Amino acid sequence: MTTAPTSDFGKYVHPDAARLAAWRRVYERHLMVDDISAALAQRIVGQGARRFADLGGGRGPIAALAAAAGVSTVVVDLDETMVSEAHRPAVRGDLTALPLATGSVDAAAAVNCLYFLDDPVVGIREAHRILASGGRFVASTPSRWNDPELEGIDPRWGEASPFDSEDAPALVGTVFANVEVEVWDVVAYHLPDEQAIRDYLHGFNVPGWEAKAASIRPPLQITKRGAHVWSIR
């Protein structure tokens, strides 16, 4: 289980090359559990989806896995760089005004992206609009208590975002009538040395990450907390 690096909640800023490189090192070397994309793709395919939209999907990891199982997919993301590198087909678009036709897909996922919106319900309504009757939607997001090992280190720890797992079910429930919550709480990363800790704090854009990394005695394990919120149109 993992979540993508974020910057400030309420807006999206493309990570610079150094931060992306730090994140990739952490993800490739120190992740101890399976990435969430495989489990989400497996459930989406298993539920019989034939047309799937990966919303705010970045490079489209869920779309790539679903496509390999024969599902017709599209990736939608606001970031031009991500769209250029994404699984094809991919289109640039805003979560609040998706460039997809009404009822055009029977499954959609919004993973680690709705917290970038000032009003996530607008994005949830758009997901509802593009789904055919009976279509499945999953919104995945971390808890405000994610990374508990960083309490006192990351000043943003414990702060509510526009869409965290504590509020996500109720927000999705304002649009979708059927809501199922799948919670996760798992030790996901083992950071064996100071360089790994530096990369993790840098990758997640923790203020003052350089000095803070030097103050932490390795090894450090990181716990991921959050939820997938599943719903049916």
Stockholm file with secondary structure:
# STOCKHOLM 1.0

chainA/1-233         MTTAPTSDFGKYVHPDAARLAAWRRVYERHLMVDDISAALAQRIVGQGARRFADLGGGRGPIAALAAAAGVSTVVVDLDETMVSEAHRPAVRGDLTALPLATGSVDAAAAVNCLYFLDDPVVGIREAHRILASGGRFVASTPSRWNDPELEGIDPRWGEASPFDSEDAPALVGTVFANVEVEVWDVVAYHLPDEQAIRDYLHGFNVPGWEAKAASIRPPLQITKRGAHVWSIR
#=GR chainA/1-233 SS CCCCCCCSTTSCCCCCHHHHHHHHHHHHHHBCSCCHHHHHHHHHHHTTCSEEEEETCTTCHHHHHHHHTTCEEEEEESCHHHHHHSSSSEEECBTTBCSSCTTCEEEEEEESCGGGSSSHHHHHHHHHHHEEEEEEEEEEEECTTCSGGGTTTSTTTTCCCTTCTTTHHHHHHTTCSEEEEEEEEEEEEEECSHHHHHHHHHHTTCTTHHHHHHHSCSCEEEEEEEEEEEEEC
#=GC SS_cons         CCCCCCCSTTSCCCCCHHHHHHHHHHHHHHBCSCCHHHHHHHHHHHTTCSEEEEETCTTCHHHHHHHHTTCEEEEEESCHHHHHHSSSSEEECBTTBCSSCTTCEEEEEEESCGGGSSSHHHHHHHHHHHEEEEEEEEEEEECTTCSGGGTTTSTTTTCCCTTCTTTHHHHHHTTCSEEEEEEEEEEEEEECSHHHHHHHHHHTTCTTHHHHHHHSCSCEEEEEEEEEEEEEC
//
